[in-house]
Amino acid sequence: MGKAKRRSLTLGVNRQISNLTREDAINKIVSNIEQKTEAIELITLFGVAAEELLEAGASYEDVMSFGRILK
């Protein structure tokens, strides 16, 4: 993870995540989608593709609801 992403995560309001890998981010996004909470910030931060979320277990309808945000 680059310095800028690490800084962005540590400067966050919640400060719950200090070091996050891409795989952890994808799993966190999928769990946020299932719980109907905010996931857009992590999607844009990591540039996650729709394929990655589908492979991680997100439903097709939920992934397509993000539209052009996903690559």
Backbone torsions as a table, in degrees:
resi	resn	phi	psi	omega
1	MET	NA	137.4	-178.8
2	GLY	-74.4	165.7	-178.6
3	LYS	-62.7	-40.0	-177.5
4	ALA	-64.3	-43.4	178.5
5	LYS	-65.2	-40.7	-180.0
6	ARG	-62.9	-43.1	178.0
7	ARG	-63.9	-42.0	-179.5
8	SER	-60.8	-40.2	-179.4
9	LEU	-72.0	-37.1	-178.3
10	THR	-78.7	-22.7	177.7
11	LEU	-86.7	0.6	-178.4
12	GLY	-62.6	160.1	-177.4
13	VAL	-66.1	-41.7	-175.3
14	ASN	-80.6	-31.1	-178.4
15	ARG	53.6	35.0	179.4
16	GLN	-86.7	-24.6	-175.0
17	ILE	-117.4	117.4	-179.0
18	SER	-100.8	-35.9	-179.6
19	ASN	-140.9	119.6	-172.2
20	LEU	-131.9	124.5	175.4
21	THR	-85.7	169.1	179.8
22	ARG	-63.3	-40.9	179.0
23	GLU	-63.9	-42.4	177.4
24	ASP	-62.9	-39.5	179.6
25	ALA	-63.4	-42.1	179.7
26	ILE	-64.3	-42.9	177.6
27	ASN	-63.8	-39.1	178.1
28	LYS	-65.8	-39.7	178.0
29	ILE	-62.5	-45.5	179.9
30	VAL	-62.5	-42.5	178.9
31	SER	-67.4	-36.0	176.9
32	ASN	-66.7	-38.0	177.9
33	ILE	-64.0	-42.9	-179.6
34	GLU	-65.2	-34.1	-179.7
35	GLN	-88.4	0.4	179.5
36	LYS	60.3	40.1	174.8
37	THR	-111.0	178.5	-174.3
38	GLU	-66.2	126.5	178.7
39	ALA	-129.3	-8.5	-174.1
40	ILE	-64.1	-35.9	-178.2
41	GLU	-60.7	-45.5	179.7
42	LEU	-71.4	-33.5	178.9
43	ILE	-63.3	-46.3	-178.9
44	THR	-73.9	-32.3	179.8
45	LEU	-65.3	-42.8	-177.0
46	PHE	-97.4	-8.2	-179.1
47	GLY	62.2	48.4	-175.6
48	VAL	-72.7	140.1	177.2
49	ALA	-93.3	158.2	179.5
50	ALA	-61.7	-37.1	179.0
51	GLU	-57.6	-43.6	-177.4
52	GLU	-62.9	-40.2	179.4
53	LEU	-69.7	-38.5	178.2
54	LEU	-65.7	-39.6	178.2
55	GLU	-67.5	-27.9	-179.6
56	ALA	-81.7	-9.2	174.2
57	GLY	115.4	7.0	177.3
58	ALA	-75.2	150.2	179.3
59	SER	-76.8	154.1	-177.2
60	TYR	-61.7	-41.7	-178.6
61	GLU	-63.7	-41.2	179.0
62	ASP	-65.6	-41.2	-179.3
63	VAL	-66.6	-42.6	-178.5
64	MET	-71.2	-18.0	178.6
65	SER	-69.8	-18.7	178.7
66	PHE	-79.9	-16.6	173.7
67	GLY	60.7	-124.5	-173.8
68	ARG	-79.6	-3.1	177.2
69	ILE	-65.9	-37.8	-180.0
70	LEU	-83.7	147.5	178.2
71	LYS	-77.6	NA	NA
